[in-house]
């Protein structure tokens, strides 16, 4: 038996590892299809000009959904590989559980931002509005389905390995530079020099997207007493990036922003900002 008809209600207690794998593979395929569909519908809405009429809060829901679809695929691929190799650890169970929890959040977020009191843009009978309406319906259907990932995660824990640490040795001939291979075994250190030029234009694009997130009214709800500090950091980062000065200070500002975001925990806005910050800090 695999996933049932009602999303979030499937019991995996008596299902095998192969049953879970079957659902993970279906979810990967489903996520890829839904991501491509949403991108097509979004472009269609932009081309018609109707997207400009859509409430900004719902726009952010769609943008963050599309971004998260891609993350889900990567995470599910990790889970699939672990199951295929019969080497399931806490990491895979945690990834699957987080997908389920986030699906619940998005399932609540969709109607919240779509059905605001100001529904002036809900133009029923207009084919351009029907495209956005489809994004809402299909997007929410998707997250309802993925709620079952949490249930699968609890069952997956029954198949976890003991987590033994394997000591791997890599033999390399020739010179190696700018790698992240740790040399030695205990208490050793490494220094990496990255000579790549800073792309301030790309950084500004990331910061402008983060700035858009900060305009959303959910921003204040999620950041609470850290709201003003986060806004100041965003403005400081934008100013530094525009002046193309003091890259080390810019890095520190990004790191501080990441610390604040990580302290928020779950949240649609915080998750979206986290992914954008990650693009810069992972470079």
C-alpha positions, 0 to 999 in steps of 0.5 A: 500500500502506498499513499492514500487518497486523503493528503496528510491522512496516510498511515505508514505504520505497516508500510515497507521501505519499498512502499515509502520509496514508491511514494518518494519517487512519485513525489519527485515526479509530481513536484517537477511537473507542478514546478514547471506548470507553475512557471508556465502559468506565472509567465502566462499571467505576466505576459497578459499583464494580469499578474500586476493586479494580483495581491502582492502577498499572494505573489510572494506565496507563488514565488516562494512556492516555485523556489521551494519546489526545487528544494523539495526535489533535491531533498527527495533525491537525497532520501531516494538515494539513501533508500536505494543504498539501504543506508537511511540515517536521521538526516533523511528522516529529518528532510522528509519530516520537514517537507511534511511540516512545510507542506502544512504551512503552505496549505494554510498560507495559500488561502490566507494570502489568496482570500484576503479582504481586498479581493478586488483582483478576483475577476471571475469569468476573466480567462486571465484571472482563471490562470491565477486561480488555477495556480492557487488550486493546483498549488494548494492541492500539491501541498495537501498531498505532500503533507503525508511526508511527515507520516512517512518520515516517522516510519522511515526512522524504523529503517535507520542505520546505527550511523557508524562513521566511516573513515575515508582516505583519498589519494591525490597525485599532483597539486591541489589548490582551493579545495575543501578537503580537510588534511590530517585527522584531528585538530587540523585546519585549512585555509581557502583563498577564493580569488573570484571577483565579487559580482555586486550586480548579482548580490543586489538582485538577491537583496532586492528580492529580500527587500520585497519579502520585507514589504510583506505584512507577514514579515513583521509577524515572523520576525517580531522584535527582530523586525527593525534590526533585520530591516536595518541590515537589509538597507545596510547591505544594499548600500554597501553593494551599491557602493561596491565597497568593503566586501568583508563588511558585506559578508558580515552583514549577510552572516548577521542576517542569516543568524536572525533568519535561522532564529525565526525557525519556520515561516514562509517569509523567513524560509524565502529569505533563507534561500536567498541568503544561502545563494550568497553565503554558499559561494 
